[in-house]
Amino acid sequence: MTKVPGLLHATRTVMVGRALGLLAAFGAFVTIAAAYGSSIDTDIYFCAYAVPYAFLVVAGAVLPQSLVPIYAKVAKSESDASARRFASASLNATTLALTALALIGIAAAPGLARLAAPGLHADHVAEVERQLRWLMALVVFGGVANLAKGILNARFVFFTPSLDTFASYALVIAAVWIGAGRWGIWALVAGTIAGNLFRLVVMAPDLARVGWRPVLSHPRLRTWGMTLIPLAAGAIVFGANFVLMRSLASLSVEPHAVSHLGYAERLVMVPSELVAASLGAALLPAASARHAAGERAAFARITSSAIRASLLFLIPAAAGIMSLSGPLVRLVYEHGEFGRAAARETASTLFWFAPILPGSAVLVVGPALFAMGRIRAVVVMWCAITGLTLAIGWALLGSMGVRGVALAYAAATLCVGVGGLVAFSRASALRLGEVARSAARMTIAAGLMAALVTGGRALFEGAGWGTGKIETAVEVAMLGFFGAAAYAILMGLFGAPEWAEARRRL
């Protein structure tokens, strides 16, 4: 039986790989912004990319999280050899199914393009369609890569799968750097496709060691398939959220609103991917193993620890991004073709996007519910996020434009994250009051930190501080350092056990 490592050890391993991905992501952000700026070309790309990205969200949410609990049960009740065969059969069957799905998406590209970009000119919608047909390859490459990550995580192999973000963005940087001048936005399309294929290449050696076999049968494969049916329905609704957000943005009267939304989303999702997704990836196999073993108290304890650890970093990250949205966008994006006006609009969108980060704890709650087999609760959460985003976004579009779309997604995710936490506490031994008190301490400390950072920005502006690259980098570094120090001091003064544990472990 595979040894179960500690949650924090596994999380540290995942976060090292994701930190490398963070560096590559920032490099990609800078490269894309400098090469293309905020233009109709990027509007078209973000609309086209939204459709396969929605499928990837579905695959990432459904495939690994539904497979790992079943894998844990097979390994526990049958044998390691049977678990390996189940992993091979699931990977092979999924590859065939995703290939068929990609072909369907290619055939349906005209309708999908109109859905994703209703506010763009007909010629631009036609270009969305052309890019979409090529980007449907992401459904196969990215979907299989997501399942491969789940299989390796189920065997407590974390580092190589955590490098997938680095691998993907590294290829994007190379493609844009080499080909933007010659092929325009199509260099970014090619880099996106190649990057998702490279994710699989990076994990291939570990998959070979797991013992991949060319099989399509296992007694538990049908069980997994039946689990996927309701999950897929809910996940498709959730994945549609990303298409509908671009659709709403394309209807905004602001020029290049789709691009501003896309750039802001890429930036705000970095801490979410680094913290919440890392904890979720590490939590799922560990929680599934404990739940399969009937260790109810240990299951609740490890989940509570993961949720509070994610909030410890995501709440101040949200406050910090809101306080430094302008300098952050100038530092990361304002290069080459990305001008001051685009930076200003993207920063404004980023400000309203930032509250999504505490809600990203849903990335931790979801795996815990999966481990318990509470599929219906997860489906309800996904559908609720999409429904609330669409309703709030439509209501705010006229008055706030694309900023209303960003706020709608943030508010929906935050509300559903809280609801999911309540639902999980009722179904487990999780102490909700303990989590609520921790979140309250973190919110107060983060609010005071944000006030300090905002005051610091006012001092910089009052002193006539410049907005060039060096001046902006110094401003972000100084305010970020003092803000983080203030938050750490306040958490220490509050006697927060999460902070004491983080200091001890890190």
N, C-alpha and C positions, 0 to 999 in steps of 0.2 A: 504493500500500500504506500502511495506517495506521502511523504512527510508534509504536514501542514505547517507552514511557517507562520510567525506572528504577523498581525495585521500591519503594524508600523514598519517592520522590516520589509514586508512586501511593498508597502506604500513608498518607502524610501527608494526601493529599487525602481519602481515605476516612475517616480518623480525625477530620477536622474535621467532616464531616457526621455521623458517629456520635457525636461529642462533643455536638453539638446534640441528637441523639437521646437521649443519656444524661441531659441536663438535663430533656428532656421526660419521660423514663421516671421520673426521680425525682419530678417533679411529679405524674405519674399515680399512682405508688405512694402518695404522701402523700394525694392526693385520694381514691383508692379506699379506703384504710385508714380515713381520717377519716369517709367517708360510710357505709361498711358494716361496718367492724371485722372481727372473726373470728366468723362466724355461720353458721347453716345456709344462709342466702342465698348467702354466698360459697362454701360447700362445694358447693352445687348448681352455681354458675357455673363453678368450677374443674373440676368433673367434666364438665360439658357442653362447656366450651371445650377439654378435653383431646382430644376426638375430631377436630374440624377442625384443631386445632393439630398433631396427629399427621400429618394430611394435608399441612399446610404444611411440616413438617419433611421429609417425603418429597419434596415439590416443591422445597424449597430445596436438598436434598441431591442430587437426581437431575437436575432439569431444567437449571439453568445449568451445572453441572459436567460434564455429559455433552455439552452443546451447544458449549461454548466450544472444546474441542480440535478438533471437527469443523469449526467455523466457521474456526478458524485454518488448517486444512488447505485448505479451500475458497478462502480468501483468498490463500493461498500458491500453490496449484497451478492455480487457475482465474482468478478476477478478483474485484475488489471488488463489481462489480454482481451476480455470482453469489452472493457471500456475503450481500449485502443481501437477495436474493430468498430464500435459504435461511432467513434470520432471520425474514422475514415469513411464510413458509410454516409454519415451526415454531411461531411465536406464534399463528397462526390455528388450526392443527390442535390445539394444546394447549388453547386456549380452548374449543373444541367438546368435547374429551375431558373436561376438568375440569367443564364444565357437566353432562355426562352422569353423571360421578362424584358430583357434588353431589346430583343427583336420586336416585341410588341410595342415597346416605347418608340422605337425607330418608325414603325408603321403609323403610330399615333402622333408623331411629331408635329404635324400642322395644328391639331387641336390643342396639344400641350403648349405650343408656343403662344397661341392666342390667349390661353388661360394665364400664362406667366407674365405676359406683357400687353395687356389690353390697352394701355395708355400710349404705347409707342406707335409710330407711323407704320403703315403696312409694309413698306420696304424694310424697315428695321425688324418687324416681326418675322419677315421671311429670312432675315439673317439669323435671328434667334433660332428659327427652325433648322437652318443648316448646321449651326454649331451644336444644337441639341442632338442631332443625329450622331455626331461623332462622340459627344460627351456621354452618350448612353453606355459606352464601354465601361464607364465608372461603375455602373450597376454590377457588372460581373467582377471586375478587378477589386473594387472597393468592398463589395459585399462579401466575396470570398475571403478577403483580407480580414474583415471584421470577425467572421466566424473562426478563421485560423487563430486570431488573437484569443477568442474565447476558449478554444481547445487547448492552446498552450497555457493560458491562465488556469484552466481546470487542472492542469498538471503542475501548477505552481511554477511555471516558467514565465517570468514577468519582464525581464530586461529587454530581450530581443523584440517582443511585441510592442514594448513602449517606444521603440525607435521608429515606428511606422510614420509618425508625424514628421520626424526629421528627414526620413527618406523621401516622403512625398514633397515637402517644401524644397528640399535640395534640388530635386529635378525641376521644379517650377522656376527656381532662381536661374538654373543653368539655361533652361529653354528661353526664358525672357531675355536674359543677358545676351545670349548668342543670337536669337532670332527676332527680337522685337523690331529692329530697324528694317529687316527684310520682309518679314511676314506679318507684321502688325499684331493684332490681337490673337491671330491664329497660333502664334508662338506660345501664348498663355494657354490656349486650348490644348495644344500638344503637350506642354509641360504638365498640365493637370492630369491628362490621361497617363502619361509616362510615370508620373509620381505615384499614382495609385497602383500601377503594375509593379513598381519598384518596392512597394510595401510588401507584396507577396514574395518577391525575391529575397528580401531581408529575412523573412521568417522561414523560408524554405529549408535551410539546414536543420533548424529545430523541429520542424514538422517531419522531416525525414527520420530524425532520431526518435520521434514519438512512435514511428512505425506505420507510416501511411500505406494503405493497401488499396488496390483497384476493386473495391467491393461496393455494392449498393444495397446490401441487406443486413439487417440486425433486428432482433425481436423488439428492441426499444425504439427503433426508427419510426414505427407507426405511432407510438405514444408521443414522441416528439412532434410528429406531423400534426396530430390532433391538438396538441398544445398550441401549435403555431397558428391554427385557423383563427381563433378569436383574437390572438395577439396581432396577427397581420392586419385584421380589420381595423383594430384600434390604432395600430402604428401607421397605417396608410392615412388615417385622418390626421394624426399628428404630423406626419411627413408633409401632408398638403399645406400645413401651416407655413412652411418656408416658401412655398410657391405663392401662396396667397399674400404673404407679406410683400414680396416683390410686385405682385399684381397691384396691391394697394399703393405702393410707392410709385409705380408707373403712372398712376392716375393723379398724382400730386402735381400741382401747378409749378412747383419748384423745378428748375432745370437740373437734370442728372440726379434726381432724388434716389433712384435705384442704386447708383454708385455710392452715394453718401451713406445709405443704409448698409450696403455691402462692406464698405471699408470700416464703418463703425462696428459692425457685427464681428468682423474678423479680429478686431483689436480687443473687444470686450470679452470674447470667448477664450482668450489666452489664459487668464487666471482660472476660468472655469475648467478648461481642459487640464491645466497643470495640477489643480487641487482636487476638485470634485470628481472628475473623471478618473484620476489616479486612485483616489480612495475607493470609488465604486468598483474599479477593475480589481483592486486588491481584496475588497470586501466580499464580492460575490462568491468566489470559490471557498474562502474561509468560512463565510456564513453558511453556505450550502453544506459544507462538510459537518459543521456543528449541528445544523438542523437535522441532517440525515442521521446523525448519531444520537439525537434526542436531547442534546445539551441546551435546554431552553434558556437557562440563566446566562450561560456563556454566549449564546446567540444574541440575546438582548444587549448584553454588555458590550460586545464587539461592535454591534450596530450603533449603539449610543455613542461610543467613542469615535466612530467614523463620522457621524453626523456633526458632533460638536467640534471635531478637528477641522472639518470643512468650513463650518461657520466661523471658526477662529480666524481664518485667513480671508474668506470671501466677503464678510461684512466690512472689514476695513478696506479691502480692495475696492469694493463698490464706492465707499466714501472717498477714497483717494482718487479714483478715476473721475468722479464727479467734480472734485476740487481742482484737478489738474487736466481736465479734458482738453482745454485749449493748448497748453504747452505740450501735452503728450502727442496730439495730432500733428502739431508743427514739427516736433522732433522726429516722429516716425514717418510721416507721409509727405511733408512739404519739401519735395525735391523735384528737380526736373520739370516734368509737365504738370505736376500737382501744385497749383498755385494757392495764393492766400485766400481767395474766395472759397475754393473747394475745402480748404482746411477749416475755415470758419464754419461752414455748413456741416461738415463731418463732425467737428467738435461738438456742435450743438446737438446733433443726433446721438453722439456717444454719451453725452451727459444724461439723456433720458433713457438710454439703453442700460446704463450701469446698475440700476437697482435689480437687474435680472440675476446678479451674482449670488446674493443670499438664497434666492429661489432655486439656484442650481444645485442646492442640496438635494433636490429631487433625484439627481444622478446618484445619490447615495441611498435614498429611501427606496427607489425603484429596485435595485438589486436585492435589497433585504426582503421586499415583498415577493420577488421572483423566487428567492431561496425558500420562502414559506409556501410557494405554490399558489399565492393569492393573485392570480392572473387578472381577474375581473377588476380589482382595485387599480392595477396598473393601466388597464385599458381605459377606465373611467378618467384617470388623471390625464392621459394623453389627449383624449377627446375634449376634456375640459379646457386644456391649454389652447387648443385650436379654436374652440368656440368662443372663448373669452377674448383671445387675440383678435379674431375677426370682428366681433361685436364692438369692442372698445376701439380698435383701429379705425373702423368705418365711422364711428361717432366722432373721433378726434381728427380725422383726416382733413376736414374742412378748416378747422381752427388752428391746428398745429402742423399740418402737412406730414412729412415723413417722420418728424419727431414724435407725432402721435402714434405712428405705427411702432416705433421703437418702444415708446412708453407702454403701449398696449401689450406687447410681448413680455416686457419686464413685469408688468403688473399681473398678467395671467400666470406666468411662471411662479412668481412669488406667492400668489394666492393658492395655487394648486400644490406648491411645495409644502405650505403649511397644512393644507387639507390632507395631503398624503402622509405627513408626519402624524397627524391626529389619528388617521385610519390605521397606521401601523402600530401606534401605541395601544389601540384597543384590541389589536389582534396578537399582541406580544407582551412580554414583561417589561417593555421599555417604559422608563419613568419620564413622562412628558414634562412634568413640572421641572425636573432637573435640566432638561434641554432648554425649556423656556427661560429659566433663570440664567443659564449660560448665554443664551442669545441676547437677553436684556443687558447683561454686563458688557458684552461685546459691542452692542449697538451704542450704548452710552459712551464707551471708550472711543469708538470710531467716530461718533458725532463730535466729541471734543477734539479729536485729531483733525477732523475736517475743518473745524473752526480755526485751528492753529494754522493749517496749510493755507486756507483762504486768506487769513490775516497776513501770512508770509507773502502771498502773491501780491496783496495790496501794497506791502512795503517795497517789493521789487518794482512795481509799476510807479509808485510814488517817487522812487529814486531814479526814474528814467532808465530802467534796465532795458536793454535791447531785446529784440526778438529774433536775432540771428541764430544759426545752428549752435555755436559754442555757448552763447548766452542762454539759450533755451535748455541745452543739456545741463549746464551748471544749475539753472533754476530748478529743473525737475529732480536732479540728483540731491541738491541741498534740501529742498522741501520734502522729497520722498524720505530722505534719511531722518530728518527731524520729526516728520510725521510718524514714521515707523517706531522711532525711539519713544515718542510720546505715547503711542498706543501700547508699547511694551511696558512702559512704566505704569500706566494706568491699570493695565491688566494685572500687573504685580501688586499694586496697591489694593485692587479689588479682591486679591487673593484667589484669582481664577484658577481652578485646578487644571483646566485645559492648557493654560499657559505654562504652568509649572511642569506638566507632563511633556509639553513640546520642548521646553528648555532641557529637560533631562534626557529626552530621546535624541534631540538634534545636536 
